[in-house]
Amino acid sequence: MSRRFLIRTFVALAVLFASALFASSARASEMIAQNPVPTLGTNDFQFEDGYVDWIYAGSFLHADLVGTLVLNNTSGSCARMRLDYLYKGPIVYTYYGGEVCAPDGGKHKWDVDIENDNPWTNVDNVKVSIETKTGSHGWQILDSAYSSPQPPSDKVRLHSDEADFGDNYWSWVTMETTGSGTMYWNRADGNAYTPRLMGTLWLWMGGCTRMHLTYKDENGRVLADKYGGEACPNDFDLHPYTVDLSPYTGTSIRSVTVNIQEQGLHNGPYADLGPSYAQTVYIDYLK
């Protein structure tokens, strides 16, 4: 089953659920990561085709689990899924899925769709486990895997007549960088994120230039404007400048707009090259 199919199938329900849950905070919920879960268990008790959807609502996070429980040749035995929320190692909360039991010795499958209604302000991992119960034995963990709320990175590439931002390779054929820089959504403490922009700023004209990062929430409200260091070539040759910026951390960041600024004549104020040269990247999994 493809990743995109799973997204289309479950994202609407997840968003509706999360929106209702956080309506009082007026903060929209975003799916920021969808992590595959490896097949867990044995031939008799198995969890397969599993994914963890991480839902982010400001300082709150929760994980939704989907997949399939398979019981084969396990007449009378039962299984269930378990989610342990972790923060800096210890378990802070445990959530159990519904119990399923094999009526006979055949092969039986049940859909798993666990939407946790207990968001947490401090969580950095979730442990996904399949538990079994056979005969007179109580519930026991058979197998486990881990999933972290890490959003995928975004490619950033800017081109203008005065400056470029991208990778550290330059093409004299196209007269622009050959690839993209990267925005990483690094996790901080307390469910905050620190976007980190890495790449190369290319300049071939005199004057000073710098990167401009604008951070916004889900309503488009500006949270912060941050700037990179000045790059001031003293001639009209091509000059590369390494960019590694992570100046702002927050729990409400939904997007970052990346722009290039140039300084006006005679050491005047800096100004963006313009919106047509900018690129906005989002923490959402559905970019």
Protein Blocks (a to p, Z undefined) as FASTA:
>chain_A
ZZklmmmmmmmmmmmmmmmmmmmnopacddfbdcddddehdfklccehiacddddehjac
cdddedddddehighiacdddddddeehiacbdcdddddddfblbdcddddddddfbdcf
bdcbdcddddddehjbccddfbdcddddddcddddddddfkbccddfbdcfklopafbdc
dddddddehhiacdddddddddfbecjdddddddddfkopafbdcdddddddfbfbdcdd
dddddfbccfkbfbdcdddddddehhiacddfbjklgccddfbfbZZ
